[in-house]
Amino acid sequence: MMAKDQRLNLKLYLPNKPGVVRGDFCIFADSVKATEDIVKFQITGHLKTKKIMCFGSDNPYLLIERSRSVERHDFVRVLKTAYKFQNREPWWDAYQLTMSEFCNNNKYLPLRFSVYGYTNFGDHPLYGSVICNVKDIEMAPGGTLEIKDKKGKVGGTIVFN
């Protein structure tokens, strides 16, 4: 791509109404460092409840995102786990990814781990999230990281096994 910051922005037009913009389409490119190194992990959670009175139940899932190399505040989805229905202490499945997929082969690249509660309607409430890197995970005591909600309150912990 020849666009500034390896980004291409396009306008989406309606085919039967010339000049009417329907939205924007953005394409981002990022350089990826190829490697055959593998990262294997299994994550468990210990979460505070997100039940609203007597409605719903805790159905957490984990979303892992990595920062783009050029723009550190812009994150790209790496993995979304399955929902663990009615469980405040979920054991998400074990995963195996290449270091290129997981952190672009950079142990200092910011990663965001977010835990959401699945609902059949509306938005999925956020238990909490944490931004760290692979080195932080390796150095964390017991592989445990606190996740905090939007207000900065601790919503639980995630543990790397």
Secondary structure, 3 states (H helix, E strand, C coil): CCCHHHEEEEEEEECCEEEEEEEEEEEECCCCCCCCCEEEECEEEEECCCCECCECCCCEEEEEEEECCCCCCCEEEEEECCCCCCCCCCECCCEEEEHHHHHCCCCCCCEEEEEEECCCCCCCCEEEEEEECHHHHHHCHHHEEEEECCCCCEEEEEEEC
